[in-house]
């Protein structure tokens, strides 16, 4: 049975990220950052530490950095560099030193646009999506030289991933998955859609071992699995939550396990390790491509309920899952991976 620790922090949490470093003694992360939203007039990026050794005894806030807008996304470019997608400053860059955040600079993408999502590459490349449907790519060292990816509509970019070193995948409010190649400047996006359905696509994640496999969460509570090598429709779609799927993540070392959170106030652990499909050679690499036809063999565990208020974000490292919600609580769950 998974154990869970909950702490009320008096802020609605929009995004959360574990620090890239691991406590070698416990094989778990000890520090994390959160970004708040909908707290007028000011929000916070907060740095937290877990107290306790064998079990979590408490969470202590080490530092808070006040911002004037919502914090829409947080990403570690590397262990000592944190990026924040802010509704007022586009992208803020923070240096991490001795478990403290020091504001380094702000990167303006567009004067009248809002950065909704971002993803980074280890070599310093950053790709951002905006509320007006823009996609920008730049490097931290040359942030004034923006590459703009061609997009034919102004639909909101809700989430963004790098499928590989060069392919950018974006989730939109129109329900489309869009794919660009950074090497082909000026090219139009390839479109991947949902069959007979235009429900918004809120979140996506790439399979850590099969990077052409993309999982997405929709506004009708379903999860879709796309194979970027195949025709435009999802390879699988499974009805899931009764509310919008707001965040989704594969387990990085055990990708037969998937985690989702929803506006229905629940976190689900999906275990597809029992799926066997010898007739489909594509499904042998990952069971998720066959999850709709074998959904009865997926084990789903409800890890936490937040009194029907949305759980906006989650992040999983090893056996530790952290989630933030609109009920002003942070939840840390010790998950069991068999």
C-alpha positions in Angstrom: 0.0 0.0 0.0 1.4 3.4 -1.0 1.9 5.9 1.8 1.2 9.6 1.4 2.1 12.8 3.2 0.0 15.9 2.8 0.8 19.5 3.9 -1.4 22.5 3.4 0.7 25.5 2.2 -1.9 28.3 1.7 -1.2 28.6 -2.0 -2.7 27.0 -5.1 0.0 25.1 -6.8 0.3 25.1 -10.6 3.6 23.3 -11.2 6.1 21.3 -9.2 9.5 19.8 -9.9 11.9 17.6 -7.9 15.5 18.7 -7.8 17.7 16.7 -10.3 19.9 15.5 -7.4 19.1 12.4 -5.3 19.8 11.6 -1.7 22.0 8.5 -2.1 21.3 7.2 1.3 17.6 7.0 0.7 17.5 6.8 -3.1 14.9 9.6 -3.2 14.9 13.3 -3.9 14.9 15.6 -0.9 14.3 19.1 -2.4 11.7 20.4 -4.8 10.3 23.6 -6.2 6.7 24.8 -6.6 5.0 27.5 -8.6 1.7 29.1 -7.4 -1.1 30.7 -9.4 -4.4 32.5 -8.9 -3.1 34.3 -5.8 -3.6 38.0 -6.5 -1.7 40.2 -6.6 1.4 38.1 -6.1 2.5 34.5 -6.6 5.6 32.6 -5.5 8.3 30.2 -6.7 9.1 28.3 -3.5 12.0 26.0 -2.6 11.2 23.1 -0.2 13.0 20.5 1.8 11.8 17.2 3.1 12.3 16.6 6.8 12.8 13.1 8.1 14.9 10.1 7.2 13.0 6.8 6.9 9.6 8.6 6.7 8.6 12.1 5.8 8.0 14.1 9.0 7.4 17.5 7.6 8.1 19.9 4.6 10.0 23.1 5.3 10.0 26.1 3.0 13.6 27.2 2.5 12.9 30.2 0.3 10.1 32.0 -1.7 10.6 34.3 -4.7 7.6 36.6 -5.2 6.4 37.1 -8.8 3.6 39.3 -10.2 2.0 36.6 -12.4 1.0 33.0 -12.4 3.8 30.4 -12.6 2.8 28.2 -15.5 5.7 25.8 -15.7 9.1 25.0 -14.0 12.0 23.1 -15.6 15.5 22.4 -14.5 17.9 23.0 -17.4 20.5 21.4 -15.3 21.1 20.9 -11.5 22.1 24.6 -11.0 19.7 26.3 -13.4 16.0 26.6 -13.1 13.6 28.0 -15.7 10.1 29.4 -14.9 7.4 30.2 -17.4 5.7 33.3 -15.9 2.5 35.0 -17.1 4.1 38.5 -16.6 7.8 38.0 -17.5 7.6 35.2 -20.1 10.7 33.1 -18.9 12.7 33.8 -15.7 16.1 32.2 -15.2 17.3 31.3 -11.7 20.7 30.2 -10.5 20.6 27.4 -7.9 23.4 27.5 -5.4 23.6 26.0 -1.9 19.9 25.3 -2.1 19.0 28.9 -2.8 17.5 30.5 -5.8 19.1 33.6 -7.2 17.3 35.5 -10.0 19.6 35.7 -13.0 17.6 37.3 -15.8 14.2 37.4 -17.6 13.7 36.5 -21.3 10.9 38.3 -23.0 9.3 36.3 -25.8 6.5 38.6 -26.9 5.2 41.8 -25.3 1.5 40.8 -25.5 1.8 37.0 -25.1 2.1 34.7 -22.1 4.5 31.7 -21.8 2.3 28.7 -20.9 4.9 25.9 -21.2 8.5 25.2 -21.7 11.0 22.3 -22.2 14.8 22.4 -22.2 17.7 20.3 -23.6 20.9 19.7 -21.8 23.0 21.7 -24.2 21.0 24.9 -23.3 18.3 24.9 -25.9 14.9 26.0 -24.6 11.6 25.7 -26.4 8.5 27.6 -25.2 4.8 27.6 -26.1 2.5 30.6 -25.6 -1.1 31.5 -25.0 -1.4 32.8 -28.6 -0.1 29.6 -30.2 3.5 30.7 -30.7 6.5 28.4 -30.4 9.9 29.9 -29.7 13.3 28.2 -29.5 16.5 29.8 -28.2 19.6 29.0 -26.2 20.2 30.4 -22.7 23.5 32.0 -23.9 21.8 33.6 -27.0 18.3 34.3 -25.7 18.0 37.4 -27.9 18.1 35.2 -31.1 14.7 33.6 -31.1 13.7 31.0 -33.7 10.0 31.1 -34.3 8.3 27.9 -35.5 5.6 28.3 -38.1 2.1 27.8 -36.7 -1.0 28.3 -38.8 -3.4 29.1 -35.9 -3.4 30.9 -32.6 -4.7 28.1 -30.5 -3.2 27.9 -27.0 -0.1 25.7 -26.5 -0.9 23.8 -23.3 2.2 21.6 -23.1 5.4 20.9 -25.0 8.0 18.2 -25.2 11.2 17.3 -27.1 10.5 13.9 -28.7 14.2 13.8 -29.6 17.1 16.2 -30.0 15.3 18.0 -32.9 11.6 17.2 -32.8 9.3 19.5 -30.9 5.8 18.2 -29.9 3.1 20.5 -28.7 -0.4 19.9 -27.1 -3.0 22.4 -28.1 -6.5 23.5 -26.8 -7.9 22.4 -30.2 -7.1 18.8 -29.3 -4.3 18.6 -31.9 -0.8 17.2 -31.3 1.7 19.2 -33.5 5.2 18.1 -34.5 8.0 20.4 -35.8 11.6 19.6 -36.8 14.0 22.3 -35.6 16.4 21.6 -38.4 13.8 22.4 -41.1 13.3 26.1 -40.6 10.1 27.5 -42.0 8.4 24.1 -42.3 4.8 23.6 -41.3 3.8 21.4 -38.4 2.7 17.8 -38.8 -0.7 17.4 -37.2 -1.9 14.5 -35.1 -5.6 14.5 -34.2 -8.3 12.7 -32.2 -10.8 10.7 -34.2 -14.2 12.5 -34.3 -13.2 14.5 -31.2 -11.9 18.0 -30.6 -11.5 17.8 -26.8 -8.6 20.0 -25.6 -5.2 18.3 -25.1 -3.9 19.6 -21.8 -0.7 17.6 -21.2 1.8 15.3 -22.9 4.8 13.2 -22.1 7.2 11.1 -24.2 8.0 7.5 -23.4 11.5 7.4 -22.0 12.7 4.4 -24.0 10.4 4.8 -27.1 10.5 8.5 -27.8 8.1 8.2 -30.7 5.4 7.2 -28.3 3.6 10.2 -26.8 0.9 10.0 -24.1 -1.6 12.9 -23.7 -4.4 13.8 -21.4 -7.6 15.4 -22.7 -10.4 17.6 -21.4 -12.9 14.7 -21.6 -10.8 12.7 -19.1 -9.2 10.3 -21.6 -5.6 9.4 -22.2 -4.4 9.1 -25.9 -1.3 7.3 -27.0 0.2 8.5 -30.3 3.0 6.7 -32.3 4.7 9.5 -34.3 5.7 7.0 -37.0 2.1 6.0 -37.7 -0.9 7.8 -39.3 -2.3 10.8 -37.6 -4.9 9.3 -35.3 -4.0 7.9 -31.8 -2.8 4.3 -31.6 -4.9 4.0 -28.5 -7.4 6.0 -26.5 -8.7 5.0 -23.0 -11.5 6.7 -21.1 -10.1 7.6 -17.7 -10.9 10.4 -15.2 -14.3 12.1 -15.0 -12.6 15.4 -15.2 -9.9 16.9 -17.4 -6.5 15.2 -17.3 -4.2 18.0 -16.3 -0.8 16.3 -16.1 0.7 13.0 -17.2 4.1 11.4 -16.7 5.7 8.1 -17.5 8.0 6.6 -14.9 11.5 7.2 -16.2 13.0 3.8 -15.4 9.8 1.7 -15.4 7.8 3.1 -18.3 5.1 0.4 -18.1 3.9 2.7 -15.3 2.1 6.0 -16.0 0.7 8.7 -13.7 -2.1 11.1 -14.2 -3.9 13.8 -12.2 -7.2 15.5 -13.0 -9.6 18.3 -12.3 -11.7 15.6 -10.6 -9.2 15.8 -7.7 -7.6 12.4 -8.1 -4.1 11.0 -8.9 -4.0 7.7 -10.7 -1.2 5.2 -11.0 -1.6 3.1 -14.2 0.3 -0.2 -14.3 0.3 -1.8 -17.8 3.0 -4.3 -17.1 0.5 -7.2 -17.4 -0.3 -6.4 -21.0 1.0 -9.0 -23.4 0.3 -8.8 -27.1 2.5 -11.1 -29.2 0.3 -10.5 -32.3 1.3 -6.9 -32.6 5.1 -6.4 -33.0 4.8 -2.7 -32.3 3.1 -3.3 -29.0 6.0 -5.5 -27.9 8.2 -2.4 -27.3 5.6 -0.8 -25.1 2.2 -2.0 -23.9 0.7 1.5 -24.2 0.2 1.1 -27.9 -2.3 -1.7 -27.1 -3.8 -0.3 -24.0 -7.2 0.4 -25.4 -7.7 -3.3 -26.5 -6.2 -4.6 -23.3 -7.5 -2.0 -20.9 -8.9 -4.7 -18.6 -5.4 -5.8 -17.8 -4.3 -2.3 -16.7 -4.2 -1.9 -13.0 -5.3 1.5 -11.8 -4.7 2.7 -8.3 -6.1 6.0 -6.9 -3.2 7.5 -4.9 -4.9 10.6 -3.5 -8.1 12.6 -3.6 -8.2 16.4 -3.0 -11.8 16.9 -2.1 -12.9 17.3 -5.8 -10.7 20.4 -6.4 -8.3 20.1 -9.3 -4.9 18.5 -8.9 -2.8 20.5 -11.4 0.6 18.9 -11.5 2.7 15.9 -10.5 6.3 14.9 -10.8 7.8 11.4 -10.3 11.4 10.4 -9.5 12.2 6.8 -8.5 9.5 5.9 -5.9 8.6 9.5 -5.0 5.7 11.3 -6.4 4.8 14.9 -5.6 1.6 16.7 -6.6 0.1 20.1 -6.2 -3.5 21.2 -6.2 -6.1 23.9 -6.0 -7.0 22.9 -2.4 -3.7 24.5 -1.3 -2.1 21.2 -0.4 1.1 19.4 -1.5 1.0 15.6 -1.5 4.1 13.3 -1.5 3.4 9.7 -2.2 5.8 6.7 -1.8 4.7 4.7 -4.8 5.1 1.0 -5.3 6.6 -0.2 -8.6 6.5 -4.0 -9.0 
